[in-house]
């Protein structure tokens, strides 16, 4: 029996669905870590330290870490939407972060 192109496309679709089902809980777990209390505490601590530092490589790198902490949950939301994981939300750390368009700073 010869495998047709349609058979291969169907197999590819099934494998893609299995990969999405495998990825979804892992992505959700990663997002939970990055938006959890420990991540918020880390961000607050690093922000306080960064704000006391003079301009330096250390201040820049701490800023980079804060950017990652604030941006990656949004990327993970996009991934969850891609794999069928539900609603997209905004990480609490993104609110008022410089460079996050359309997100107002808290009053």
C-alpha positions in Angstrom: 0.0 0.0 0.0 1.4 3.4 -1.0 1.1 6.3 1.4 -0.6 9.3 -0.3 0.1 13.0 0.2 -3.2 13.2 2.0 -2.2 10.4 4.4 1.0 12.2 5.2 -0.7 15.5 5.8 -3.2 13.8 8.1 -0.3 12.2 10.0 1.5 15.5 10.2 -1.7 17.1 11.6 -2.1 14.4 14.2 1.6 14.7 15.3 1.2 18.5 15.6 -1.9 18.0 17.8 0.0 15.6 20.0 2.9 18.1 20.3 0.5 20.9 21.3 -1.1 18.7 23.9 2.4 17.9 25.3 3.5 21.5 25.3 0.5 23.1 26.9 0.9 22.0 30.5 4.7 22.8 30.4 4.1 26.3 29.0 1.4 26.8 31.7 3.7 25.7 34.4 6.5 28.0 33.2 4.0 30.9 33.1 2.8 30.2 36.6 6.4 30.4 37.9 7.0 33.6 36.0 3.8 35.3 37.3 3.9 33.8 40.8 4.6 35.5 44.1 8.3 34.4 44.1 8.8 36.0 40.6 7.1 39.2 41.8 9.3 39.3 44.9 12.4 38.8 42.8 11.3 41.6 40.4 10.6 43.9 43.3 14.0 43.2 45.0 15.9 43.6 41.7 14.1 46.8 40.9 15.0 48.2 44.3 18.7 47.2 43.8 18.8 48.5 40.2 17.3 51.9 41.3 20.2 52.4 43.7 23.0 51.5 41.3 24.8 54.0 39.2 24.8 53.5 35.4 26.9 50.4 35.0 26.9 46.9 33.4 25.3 45.5 36.5 22.4 48.0 36.3 22.0 47.1 32.6 22.0 43.4 33.2 19.5 43.7 36.1 17.3 45.7 33.8 17.6 43.0 31.2 16.5 40.4 33.7 13.5 42.6 34.7 12.6 42.9 31.0 12.7 39.2 30.6 10.5 38.7 33.7 8.0 41.1 32.4 7.9 40.1 28.7 8.2 36.3 28.8 4.7 35.7 30.3 3.2 37.5 27.4 5.1 35.4 25.0 4.0 32.3 26.8 0.4 33.5 26.6 0.8 33.7 22.8 2.2 30.2 22.8 -0.7 29.0 24.9 -3.1 30.6 22.5 -1.2 28.8 19.6 -1.4 25.4 21.3 -5.1 26.0 22.3 -4.4 26.8 25.9 -7.0 29.4 26.6 -7.2 33.0 27.3 -4.4 35.5 26.9 -3.7 37.6 30.0 -1.3 40.3 31.0 1.4 39.6 33.6 1.1 41.9 36.6 4.8 42.8 36.2 4.1 44.2 32.7 1.8 46.9 34.1 3.6 50.2 33.8 6.8 48.6 32.5 8.7 50.9 30.1 8.4 49.6 26.5 5.2 47.8 27.1 2.9 49.7 24.7 -0.7 50.2 25.5 -0.4 49.2 29.2 -0.9 52.2 31.5 1.1 52.6 34.7 -0.9 52.1 37.9 -2.2 55.3 39.6 
